[in-house]
Amino acid sequence: MNSRQRRGVILLILSVLCALGAFAGVLSVIHDVNSKIGPEVAAYRVRSEVKPYTALTADQFEKVSMPERWLSGNAVTDLRQIRGKIAVTTLHPGALLQTDMIVDRPALQPGQQEVAIMIDAATGVAGKITPGSRVNVYATFEGKKQGDPDQSKIIVTNARVLDVGRITALEPDRDKNQQATEAVPITFALSTLDAQRITYAESFAQRVRLALVAPGSETSVPDKDRTYELATDK
């Protein structure tokens, strides 16, 4: 073997050693990254906006892979978790689905329907009304024409609360006469007539309030006591 051949062999050996060193470096970097990030798991991202109290289906979400250590403890990692569930707040596109965004679909009795309205967070709920509570619904109305007295009416008695949503900031232009700045979506199980009453009150009353009924209390209210006017108070 002459000197030129020896130099070629040496260069070849050096090239192989450099390649092995580079490969080992890449493996070391990959191992270091994996050790810092950890294994990846499946998570689910919202495809398009999902309205509150909407039944959830698999096509509303897309599967993504994320490092397990980056996910919160209540992230949904299996779409079987959404079976029989509804959204409790607006799910925005791109948001990762979490268990506190969904609840079980409320069970309705025959003849009932599920109705959700927004209630002033400060005066209507105060944190004491929870799913399963029974409430009376009060609404205050302006007089029909100038000079007529304002009235407070009991719109619905013994309404069963199915769910209490998250506090939501009201949009400034939602209602120019709206005094409340935050509201809570409350879902009720109501008869058709009571659903109409409570929906009317939400749309046209100055204010809607909930009065918690103590368990075992008499919930019926005589017709003569359902309307209150300050002028007739004795």
GROMACS elastic network, one bead per residue, 0.5 to 0.9 nm:
[ bonds ]
;  ai    aj funct       b0    kb
    1     4     6  0.81295   500
    1     5     6  0.60205   500
    1     6     6  0.65732   500
    2     5     6  0.54504   500
    2     6     6  0.63292   500
    2     7     6  0.88473   500
    3     6     6  0.50027   500
    3     7     6  0.62092   500
    3     8     6  0.86651   500
    4     7     6  0.51682   500
    4     8     6  0.63202   500
    4     9     6  0.87952   500
    5     8     6  0.50059   500
    5     9     6  0.62462   500
    5    10     6  0.86131   500
    6     9     6  0.51508   500
    6    10     6  0.61849   500
    6    11     6  0.86294   500
    7    10     6  0.50743   500
    7    11     6  0.61206   500
    7    12     6  0.85223   500
    8    11     6  0.51263   500
    8    12     6  0.60823   500
    8    13     6  0.85936   500
    9    12     6  0.50211   500
    9    13     6  0.61508   500
    9    14     6  0.85644   500
   10    13     6  0.51177   500
   10    14     6  0.61341   500
   10    15     6  0.85825   500
   11    15     6  0.60654   500
   11    16     6  0.86194   500
   12    15     6  0.50560   500
   12    16     6  0.62650   500
   12    17     6  0.86354   500
   13    16     6  0.51384   500
   13    17     6  0.61845   500
   13    18     6  0.86187   500
   14    17     6  0.50459   500
   14    18     6  0.61049   500
   14    19     6  0.85528   500
   15    18     6  0.50766   500
   15    19     6  0.61244   500
   15    20     6  0.85697   500
   16    19     6  0.50561   500
   16    20     6  0.61189   500
   16    21     6  0.85054   500
   17    20     6  0.50620   500
   17    21     6  0.60738   500
   17    22     6  0.86097   500
   18    22     6  0.61059   500
   18    23     6  0.85266   500
   19    22     6  0.50770   500
   19    23     6  0.60905   500
   19    24     6  0.85111   500
   20    23     6  0.50590   500
   20    24     6  0.60879   500
   20    25     6  0.85251   500
   21    24     6  0.50904   500
   21    25     6  0.61587   500
   21    26     6  0.87381   500
   22    26     6  0.62630   500
   22    27     6  0.86837   500
   23    26     6  0.51276   500
   23    27     6  0.62640   500
   23    28     6  0.85679   500
   24    27     6  0.51035   500
   24    28     6  0.61021   500
   24    29     6  0.86788   500
   25    29     6  0.62402   500
   25    30     6  0.86495   500
   26    29     6  0.51118   500
   26    30     6  0.61716   500
   26    31     6  0.85245   500
   27    30     6  0.50809   500
   27    31     6  0.60278   500
   27    32     6  0.84633   500
   28    31     6  0.50977   500
   28    32     6  0.60569   500
   28    33     6  0.86112   500
   29    32     6  0.50004   500
   29    33     6  0.61220   500
   29    34     6  0.85315   500
   30    33     6  0.51276   500
   30    34     6  0.60778   500
   30    35     6  0.84817   500
   31    34     6  0.50967   500
   31    35     6  0.60376   500
   31    36     6  0.86258   500
   32    35     6  0.51149   500
   32    36     6  0.63118   500
   32    37     6  0.86903   500
   33    36     6  0.51510   500
   33    37     6  0.60043   500
   33    38     6  0.79898   500
   34    37     6  0.51694   500
   34    38     6  0.51986   500
   34    39     6  0.71200   500
   35    38     6  0.54656   500
   35    39     6  0.85059   500
   37    40     6  0.82626   500
   37    67     6  0.60130   500
   37    68     6  0.79896   500
   37    69     6  0.69287   500
   37    70     6  0.81284   500
   38    67     6  0.59569   500
   38    68     6  0.66325   500
   38    69     6  0.66521   500
   39    66     6  0.83203   500
   39    67     6  0.56414   500
   39    68     6  0.60354   500
   39    69     6  0.80542   500
   40    65     6  0.60344   500
   40    66     6  0.50809   500
   40    68     6  0.53080   500
   40    69     6  0.83848   500
   41    64     6  0.83422   500
   41    65     6  0.55280   500
   41    66     6  0.56093   500
   41    67     6  0.61234   500
   41    68     6  0.55232   500
   41    71     6  0.89077   500
   41    77     6  0.74312   500
   42    63     6  0.65331   500
   42    64     6  0.57701   500
   42    66     6  0.64808   500
   42    67     6  0.87136   500
   42    68     6  0.84139   500
   42    76     6  0.85558   500
   42    77     6  0.54550   500
   42    78     6  0.75865   500
   43    62     6  0.83657   500
   43    63     6  0.58372   500
   43    64     6  0.52875   500
   43    65     6  0.60200   500
   43    66     6  0.68074   500
   43    71     6  0.82585   500
   43    75     6  0.70938   500
   43    76     6  0.61822   500
   43    78     6  0.75175   500
   43    79     6  0.89216   500
   43    96     6  0.71837   500
   43    97     6  0.76210   500
   44    61     6  0.59158   500
   44    62     6  0.54440   500
   44    64     6  0.58240   500
   44    65     6  0.84203   500
   44    75     6  0.83245   500
   44    76     6  0.66885   500
   44    77     6  0.67642   500
   44    78     6  0.81806   500
   44    79     6  0.78349   500
   44    95     6  0.84931   500
   44    96     6  0.57835   500
   44    97     6  0.57344   500
   44    98     6  0.86688   500
   45    60     6  0.85886   500
   45    61     6  0.53691   500
   45    62     6  0.52393   500
   45    63     6  0.64142   500
   45    64     6  0.69000   500
   45    93     6  0.74871   500
   45    94     6  0.55474   500
   45    95     6  0.55388   500
   45    97     6  0.58892   500
   46    49     6  0.72340   500
   46    50     6  0.80593   500
   46    60     6  0.61907   500
   46    62     6  0.64846   500
   46    91     6  0.68996   500
   46    92     6  0.65769   500
   46    94     6  0.51955   500
   46    95     6  0.54819   500
   46    96     6  0.63823   500
   46    97     6  0.67008   500
   47    50     6  0.87819   500
   47    59     6  0.80914   500
   47    60     6  0.55659   500
   47    61     6  0.51106   500
   47    62     6  0.62249   500
   47    92     6  0.81564   500
   47    93     6  0.52111   500
   47    94     6  0.64209   500
   47    95     6  0.84667   500
   48    60     6  0.66801   500
   48    61     6  0.79610   500
   48    91     6  0.79724   500
   48    92     6  0.66137   500
   48    94     6  0.77898   500
   49    60     6  0.84888   500
   49    90     6  0.69471   500
   49    91     6  0.55113   500
   49    93     6  0.53872   500
   50    53     6  0.87858   500
   50    54     6  0.68265   500
   50    56     6  0.83442   500
   50    60     6  0.77610   500
   50    87     6  0.74190   500
   50    89     6  0.83216   500
   50    90     6  0.56785   500
   50    92     6  0.67170   500
   50    93     6  0.82269   500
   51    54     6  0.57101   500
   51    87     6  0.71069   500
   51    88     6  0.84698   500
   51    89     6  0.68784   500
   51    91     6  0.66211   500
   51    92     6  0.87959   500
   52    55     6  0.88159   500
   52    86     6  0.75482   500
   52    87     6  0.50586   500
   52    88     6  0.51197   500
   52    91     6  0.75851   500
   52   165     6  0.88257   500
   52   185     6  0.88227   500
   53    56     6  0.89758   500
   53    85     6  0.89265   500
   53    86     6  0.52400   500
   53    88     6  0.55865   500
   53    89     6  0.72545   500
   53    90     6  0.85927   500
   53   102     6  0.88113   500
   53   105     6  0.84044   500
   53   116     6  0.81184   500
   53   187     6  0.85802   500
   54    85     6  0.85450   500
   54    86     6  0.52453   500
   54    87     6  0.55890   500
   54    88     6  0.81435   500
   55    82     6  0.89155   500
   55    83     6  0.89447   500
   55    84     6  0.74419   500
   55    85     6  0.61498   500
   55    87     6  0.67890   500
   55   105     6  0.76482   500
   56    59     6  0.86592   500
   56    60     6  0.71688   500
   56    82     6  0.63370   500
   56    83     6  0.73651   500
   56    84     6  0.76096   500
   56    85     6  0.60822   500
   56    86     6  0.55702   500
   56    87     6  0.69725   500
   56   102     6  0.87402   500
   57    60     6  0.57913   500
   57    61     6  0.78866   500
   57    79     6  0.88764   500
   57    82     6  0.73471   500
   57    83     6  0.77572   500
   57    85     6  0.89310   500
   58    61     6  0.58365   500
   58    62     6  0.80898   500
   58    79     6  0.68035   500
   58    80     6  0.88002   500
   58    82     6  0.80005   500
   59    62     6  0.73093   500
   61    79     6  0.88149   500
   61    97     6  0.82773   500
   65    68     6  0.88286   500
   66    69     6  0.84333   500
   66    70     6  0.70412   500
   66    71     6  0.73926   500
   67    70     6  0.54877   500
   67    71     6  0.70760   500
   68    71     6  0.55028   500
   68    72     6  0.85362   500
   69    72     6  0.78752   500
   71    74     6  0.81071   500
   71    75     6  0.63450   500
   72    75     6  0.54935   500
   72    98     6  0.82845   500
   73    76     6  0.87932   500
   73    98     6  0.87619   500
   74    77     6  0.89350   500
   74    97     6  0.88084   500
   74    98     6  0.54652   500
   74    99     6  0.54586   500
   74   100     6  0.71646   500
   75    96     6  0.72626   500
   75    97     6  0.61331   500
   75    99     6  0.61979   500
   75   100     6  0.86985   500
   76    79     6  0.70397   500
   76    81     6  0.70617   500
   76    82     6  0.85784   500
   76    96     6  0.80755   500
   76    97     6  0.57524   500
   76    98     6  0.51257   500
   76    99     6  0.60744   500
   77    80     6  0.89118   500
   77    81     6  0.82290   500
   77    97     6  0.86399   500
   77    98     6  0.87634   500
   78    81     6  0.59302   500
   78    82     6  0.83254   500
   79    82     6  0.56883   500
   79    83     6  0.76836   500
   80    83     6  0.56746   500
   81    84     6  0.84787   500
   81    85     6  0.80144   500
   81    99     6  0.82340   500
   82    85     6  0.51783   500
   82    86     6  0.77717   500
   82    99     6  0.87212   500
   82   102     6  0.76293   500
   82   103     6  0.86201   500
   82   104     6  0.86172   500
   83    86     6  0.87662   500
   83   104     6  0.84587   500
   84   103     6  0.84660   500
   84   104     6  0.59627   500
   84   105     6  0.56647   500
   85   102     6  0.61068   500
   85   103     6  0.53199   500
   85   105     6  0.50206   500
   85   106     6  0.87239   500
   86   101     6  0.85660   500
   86   102     6  0.55153   500
   86   103     6  0.56375   500
   86   104     6  0.62832   500
   86   105     6  0.56202   500
   86   106     6  0.87941   500
   87    90     6  0.70629   500
   87    91     6  0.73394   500
   87   101     6  0.59593   500
   87   103     6  0.66116   500
   87   104     6  0.89379   500
   87   105     6  0.89999   500
   88    91     6  0.86494   500
   88   100     6  0.82980   500
   88   101     6  0.57286   500
   88   102     6  0.54716   500
   88   103     6  0.66250   500
   88   163     6  0.82628   500
   88   164     6  0.82485   500
   88   165     6  0.56936   500
   88   166     6  0.74803   500
   88   185     6  0.85695   500
   89   101     6  0.65061   500
   89   102     6  0.79881   500
   89   165     6  0.67519   500
   89   166     6  0.68538   500
   89   168     6  0.89110   500
   89   185     6  0.85874   500
   90   101     6  0.86125   500
   91    94     6  0.88075   500
   91    95     6  0.69914   500
   91    97     6  0.81542   500
   91   101     6  0.77913   500
   92    95     6  0.57765   500
   93    96     6  0.87517   500
   95    98     6  0.89454   500
   97   100     6  0.86546   500
   97   101     6  0.70335   500
   97   102     6  0.86633   500
   98   101     6  0.55870   500
   98   102     6  0.74632   500
   99   102     6  0.56190   500
   99   103     6  0.77713   500
  100   103     6  0.74529   500
  103   106     6  0.84297   500
  103   163     6  0.85855   500
  104   107     6  0.87312   500
  106   114     6  0.81300   500
  106   162     6  0.61984   500
  106   163     6  0.79583   500
  106   189     6  0.85430   500
  107   162     6  0.84906   500
  107   189     6  0.87113   500
  108   111     6  0.81543   500
  108   112     6  0.59333   500
  108   113     6  0.66705   500
  108   114     6  0.73360   500
  108   189     6  0.64862   500
  108   190     6  0.87896   500
  109   112     6  0.55684   500
  109   113     6  0.81808   500
  109   189     6  0.81082   500
  110   113     6  0.85307   500
  111   190     6  0.82598   500
  111   191     6  0.61428   500
  111   192     6  0.75584   500
  112   189     6  0.59273   500
  112   190     6  0.50897   500
  112   192     6  0.67951   500
  112   195     6  0.89039   500
  113   188     6  0.80437   500
  113   189     6  0.55784   500
  113   190     6  0.54649   500
  113   191     6  0.62784   500
  113   192     6  0.69049   500
  113   195     6  0.76024   500
  114   162     6  0.82096   500
  114   187     6  0.66416   500
  114   188     6  0.57191   500
  114   190     6  0.65085   500
  114   191     6  0.89000   500
  114   195     6  0.82680   500
  115   186     6  0.82279   500
  115   187     6  0.54755   500
  115   188     6  0.52813   500
  115   189     6  0.65295   500
  115   190     6  0.70815   500
  115   195     6  0.65132   500
  115   198     6  0.86185   500
  115   199     6  0.81627   500
  116   163     6  0.87715   500
  116   185     6  0.62390   500
  116   186     6  0.53368   500
  116   188     6  0.61811   500
  116   189     6  0.89778   500
  116   199     6  0.86048   500
  117   184     6  0.81893   500
  117   185     6  0.55188   500
  117   186     6  0.55878   500
  117   187     6  0.66393   500
  117   188     6  0.84354   500
  117   198     6  0.80192   500
  117   199     6  0.72115   500
  117   202     6  0.67690   500
  118   121     6  0.86399   500
  118   183     6  0.57496   500
  118   184     6  0.54002   500
  118   186     6  0.62257   500
  118   187     6  0.89013   500
  118   202     6  0.74674   500
  118   208     6  0.89509   500
  119   122     6  0.87424   500
  119   123     6  0.82562   500
  119   124     6  0.57125   500
  119   125     6  0.72312   500
  119   182     6  0.85467   500
  119   183     6  0.52002   500
  119   184     6  0.52611   500
  119   185     6  0.62669   500
  119   186     6  0.68328   500
  119   202     6  0.82701   500
  119   207     6  0.86236   500
  119   208     6  0.66261   500
  119   209     6  0.70409   500
  119   210     6  0.82082   500
  120   123     6  0.57316   500
  120   124     6  0.50869   500
  120   125     6  0.71125   500
  120   180     6  0.59454   500
  120   181     6  0.79144   500
  120   182     6  0.62447   500
  120   184     6  0.64293   500
  120   207     6  0.81092   500
  120   208     6  0.75384   500
  120   209     6  0.75525   500
  121   124     6  0.56719   500
  121   125     6  0.55386   500
  121   126     6  0.63946   500
  121   127     6  0.82754   500
  121   167     6  0.67434   500
  121   168     6  0.85171   500
  121   180     6  0.78456   500
  121   181     6  0.84058   500
  121   182     6  0.56247   500
  121   184     6  0.54496   500
  122   125     6  0.65709   500
  122   126     6  0.57407   500
  122   127     6  0.88747   500
  122   180     6  0.78473   500
  122   181     6  0.89570   500
  122   182     6  0.75047   500
  122   183     6  0.77958   500
  123   126     6  0.62605   500
  123   180     6  0.89840   500
  123   208     6  0.89418   500
  123   209     6  0.67973   500
  123   210     6  0.83664   500
  124   183     6  0.86166   500
  124   184     6  0.86149   500
  124   208     6  0.71167   500
  124   210     6  0.52736   500
  124   211     6  0.78741   500
  125   128     6  0.63073   500
  125   129     6  0.58965   500
  125   130     6  0.89492   500
  125   184     6  0.77579   500
  125   209     6  0.78468   500
  125   210     6  0.67585   500
  125   211     6  0.85798   500
  126   129     6  0.74392   500
  127   130     6  0.77249   500
  128   212     6  0.81386   500
  129   132     6  0.85131   500
  129   133     6  0.61341   500
  129   134     6  0.84585   500
  129   135     6  0.83456   500
  129   161     6  0.80874   500
  129   164     6  0.76609   500
  129   210     6  0.86048   500
  129   211     6  0.89137   500
  129   212     6  0.68624   500
  130   133     6  0.56430   500
  130   161     6  0.70390   500
  130   162     6  0.80855   500
  130   163     6  0.68820   500
  130   164     6  0.61449   500
  131   134     6  0.88246   500
  131   160     6  0.80481   500
  131   161     6  0.51710   500
  131   164     6  0.63123   500
  131   187     6  0.86446   500
  132   160     6  0.62038   500
  132   161     6  0.52803   500
  132   162     6  0.59639   500
  132   163     6  0.78247   500
  133   158     6  0.89957   500
  133   159     6  0.81827   500
  133   160     6  0.59780   500
  133   161     6  0.53524   500
  133   162     6  0.79857   500
  133   212     6  0.71764   500
  133   213     6  0.75956   500
  133   214     6  0.86671   500
  133   215     6  0.84945   500
  134   157     6  0.84465   500
  134   158     6  0.52727   500
  134   159     6  0.53919   500
  134   161     6  0.62257   500
  134   211     6  0.85645   500
  134   212     6  0.62248   500
  134   213     6  0.54812   500
  134   214     6  0.76842   500
  134   215     6  0.78272   500
  135   156     6  0.83800   500
  135   157     6  0.66208   500
  135   158     6  0.51560   500
  135   159     6  0.52182   500
  135   160     6  0.66951   500
  135   161     6  0.74708   500
  135   210     6  0.60523   500
  135   211     6  0.52791   500
  135   213     6  0.51343   500
  135   214     6  0.86259   500
  135   219     6  0.87832   500
  136   154     6  0.70023   500
  136   155     6  0.77080   500
  136   156     6  0.57500   500
  136   158     6  0.54097   500
  136   159     6  0.62368   500
  136   209     6  0.84241   500
  136   210     6  0.58177   500
  136   211     6  0.50987   500
  136   212     6  0.66161   500
  136   213     6  0.68554   500
  136   219     6  0.79966   500
  137   153     6  0.84895   500
  137   154     6  0.58338   500
  137   155     6  0.55763   500
  137   156     6  0.51303   500
  137   157     6  0.63621   500
  137   158     6  0.82920   500
  137   159     6  0.75995   500
  137   198     6  0.77016   500
  137   208     6  0.70387   500
  137   209     6  0.59290   500
  137   211     6  0.63923   500
  137   212     6  0.89962   500
  138   152     6  0.68867   500
  138   153     6  0.56290   500
  138   155     6  0.57119   500
  138   156     6  0.74066   500
  138   157     6  0.89056   500
  138   201     6  0.86174   500
  138   207     6  0.82421   500
  138   208     6  0.57065   500
  138   209     6  0.51405   500
  138   210     6  0.61960   500
  138   211     6  0.74836   500
  139   151     6  0.83482   500
  139   152     6  0.57047   500
  139   153     6  0.53677   500
  139   154     6  0.64550   500
  139   155     6  0.65927   500
  139   198     6  0.88603   500
  139   201     6  0.62152   500
  139   202     6  0.82863   500
  139   205     6  0.58845   500
  139   206     6  0.72756   500
  139   207     6  0.56817   500
  139   209     6  0.63377   500
  139   210     6  0.88702   500
  140   150     6  0.72973   500
  140   151     6  0.56430   500
  140   153     6  0.62421   500
  140   154     6  0.88929   500
  140   201     6  0.83983   500
  140   205     6  0.56061   500
  140   206     6  0.55868   500
  140   207     6  0.55306   500
  140   208     6  0.67776   500
  140   209     6  0.87133   500
  141   144     6  0.84134   500
  141   150     6  0.57776   500
  141   151     6  0.53307   500
  141   152     6  0.63660   500
  141   153     6  0.79364   500
  141   201     6  0.86519   500
  141   204     6  0.76428   500
  141   205     6  0.50674   500
  141   206     6  0.56388   500
  141   207     6  0.76860   500
  142   145     6  0.82782   500
  142   148     6  0.79710   500
  142   149     6  0.71055   500
  142   151     6  0.65167   500
  142   152     6  0.89713   500
  142   205     6  0.77912   500
  142   206     6  0.72010   500
  143   146     6  0.68115   500
  143   147     6  0.71967   500
  143   149     6  0.50367   500
  143   151     6  0.69913   500
  144   147     6  0.85940   500
  144   148     6  0.62808   500
  144   149     6  0.82889   500
  144   150     6  0.83776   500
  145   148     6  0.56405   500
  145   149     6  0.87705   500
  146   149     6  0.84709   500
  149   229     6  0.67742   500
  149   230     6  0.79597   500
  149   231     6  0.77495   500
  150   228     6  0.87286   500
  150   229     6  0.66097   500
  150   230     6  0.80571   500
  151   227     6  0.66810   500
  151   228     6  0.56719   500
  151   229     6  0.51800   500
  151   230     6  0.79021   500
  152   226     6  0.81005   500
  152   227     6  0.57468   500
  152   228     6  0.50699   500
  152   229     6  0.67238   500
  153   225     6  0.86928   500
  153   226     6  0.54657   500
  153   228     6  0.63322   500
  154   157     6  0.71354   500
  154   221     6  0.84849   500
  154   225     6  0.83625   500
  154   226     6  0.50080   500
  154   227     6  0.66215   500
  154   228     6  0.88006   500
  155   194     6  0.77794   500
  155   197     6  0.61781   500
  155   198     6  0.65794   500
  155   201     6  0.75408   500
  155   226     6  0.77707   500
  156   159     6  0.65450   500
  156   194     6  0.61414   500
  156   195     6  0.88038   500
  156   197     6  0.71761   500
  156   198     6  0.69962   500
  157   194     6  0.88162   500
  157   219     6  0.63842   500
  157   220     6  0.66823   500
  157   221     6  0.74687   500
  158   212     6  0.89747   500
  158   213     6  0.72844   500
  158   219     6  0.57572   500
  158   220     6  0.76880   500
  159   188     6  0.65934   500
  159   189     6  0.69184   500
  159   190     6  0.66726   500
  159   194     6  0.85923   500
  160   187     6  0.86027   500
  160   188     6  0.56222   500
  160   189     6  0.56215   500
  160   190     6  0.74108   500
  161   164     6  0.76054   500
  161   186     6  0.71110   500
  161   187     6  0.59253   500
  161   189     6  0.66091   500
  162   186     6  0.76522   500
  162   187     6  0.52902   500
  162   188     6  0.52622   500
  162   189     6  0.64694   500
  163   185     6  0.82001   500
  163   186     6  0.59253   500
  163   187     6  0.50801   500
  163   188     6  0.72700   500
  164   184     6  0.70333   500
  164   185     6  0.61527   500
  164   187     6  0.65308   500
  165   168     6  0.86292   500
  165   184     6  0.58529   500
  165   185     6  0.50678   500
  165   186     6  0.62599   500
  165   187     6  0.81514   500
  166   183     6  0.84220   500
  166   184     6  0.58691   500
  166   185     6  0.69884   500
  167   182     6  0.63732   500
  167   183     6  0.56051   500
  167   185     6  0.75274   500
  168   181     6  0.85743   500
  168   182     6  0.54766   500
  168   183     6  0.53395   500
  168   184     6  0.60318   500
  168   185     6  0.80385   500
  169   181     6  0.59466   500
  169   183     6  0.64792   500
  169   184     6  0.88489   500
  170   173     6  0.85239   500
  170   174     6  0.69330   500
  170   175     6  0.89188   500
  170   178     6  0.88444   500
  170   180     6  0.76148   500
  170   181     6  0.54122   500
  170   182     6  0.54739   500
  170   183     6  0.67254   500
  171   174     6  0.51889   500
  171   175     6  0.80588   500
  171   181     6  0.79838   500
  172   175     6  0.70362   500
  172   176     6  0.73098   500
  172   178     6  0.84269   500
  172   181     6  0.81345   500
  173   176     6  0.60064   500
  173   178     6  0.89624   500
  174   177     6  0.89333   500
  174   178     6  0.76668   500
  175   178     6  0.50463   500
  175   179     6  0.86547   500
  176   179     6  0.83135   500
  177   206     6  0.84777   500
  178   181     6  0.78123   500
  178   206     6  0.82057   500
  178   207     6  0.89267   500
  180   183     6  0.71112   500
  188   195     6  0.85166   500
  189   195     6  0.83752   500
  190   193     6  0.78965   500
  190   194     6  0.57432   500
  190   195     6  0.55425   500
  191   194     6  0.52469   500
  191   195     6  0.59849   500
  191   196     6  0.86334   500
  192   195     6  0.50709   500
  192   196     6  0.63384   500
  192   197     6  0.87648   500
  193   196     6  0.51404   500
  193   197     6  0.62904   500
  193   198     6  0.87796   500
  194   198     6  0.61194   500
  194   199     6  0.84292   500
  195   198     6  0.53272   500
  195   199     6  0.60573   500
  195   200     6  0.84860   500
  196   199     6  0.51827   500
  196   200     6  0.60234   500
  196   201     6  0.85557   500
  197   200     6  0.51817   500
  197   201     6  0.62135   500
  197   202     6  0.87490   500
  198   201     6  0.50281   500
  198   202     6  0.62318   500
  198   203     6  0.86940   500
  198   208     6  0.88960   500
  199   202     6  0.51510   500
  199   203     6  0.63125   500
  199   204     6  0.87194   500
  200   203     6  0.51759   500
  200   204     6  0.60296   500
  200   205     6  0.76522   500
  201   204     6  0.53605   500
  201   206     6  0.83874   500
  201   207     6  0.81275   500
  201   208     6  0.68397   500
  202   205     6  0.60205   500
  202   206     6  0.84536   500
  202   207     6  0.77636   500
  202   208     6  0.65797   500
  203   206     6  0.87880   500
  204   207     6  0.86388   500
  205   208     6  0.66450   500
  213   216     6  0.84314   500
  213   217     6  0.67031   500
  213   218     6  0.85426   500
  213   219     6  0.73203   500
  214   217     6  0.55225   500
  214   218     6  0.87692   500
  215   218     6  0.89068   500
  216   219     6  0.86350   500
  218   221     6  0.83823   500
  221   224     6  0.82962   500
  221   225     6  0.64863   500
  221   226     6  0.66469   500
  222   225     6  0.54339   500
  222   226     6  0.66499   500
  223   226     6  0.52656   500
  223   227     6  0.77751   500
  224   227     6  0.67820   500
  224   228     6  0.89167   500
  225   228     6  0.70766   500
  228   231     6  0.88721   500
  228   232     6  0.76843   500
  228   233     6  0.77296   500
  229   232     6  0.55608   500
  229   233     6  0.66248   500
  230   233     6  0.52731   500
  230   234     6  0.87762   500
  231   234     6  0.82533   500
